[in-house]
């Protein structure tokens, strides 16, 4: 006696479950879209890497002001660098 589709029944069953699992993964990715993203989105804006082919945000003086505000450079270094930037 032959029941079902024979050998093809197993293939149809595997195909069916592959579709079910694929839909479940897609549904979870739609519900939680940020789960797969890297850590760069949790970094402060001044530490985020810029996209390839884009220019750095802000002018050179703005970047210099940010570095001074973060304490990376001293006041003397800031003033020297600012004068160099503005004179060129």
Secondary structure as GFF3:
##gff-version 3
##sequence-region A 1 88
A	DSSP	alpha_helix	7	31	.	.	.	ID=ss1
A	DSSP	three_ten_helix	39	42	.	.	.	ID=ss2
A	DSSP	three_ten_helix	45	47	.	.	.	ID=ss3
A	DSSP	alpha_helix	60	70	.	.	.	ID=ss4
A	DSSP	alpha_helix	75	87	.	.	.	ID=ss5
###
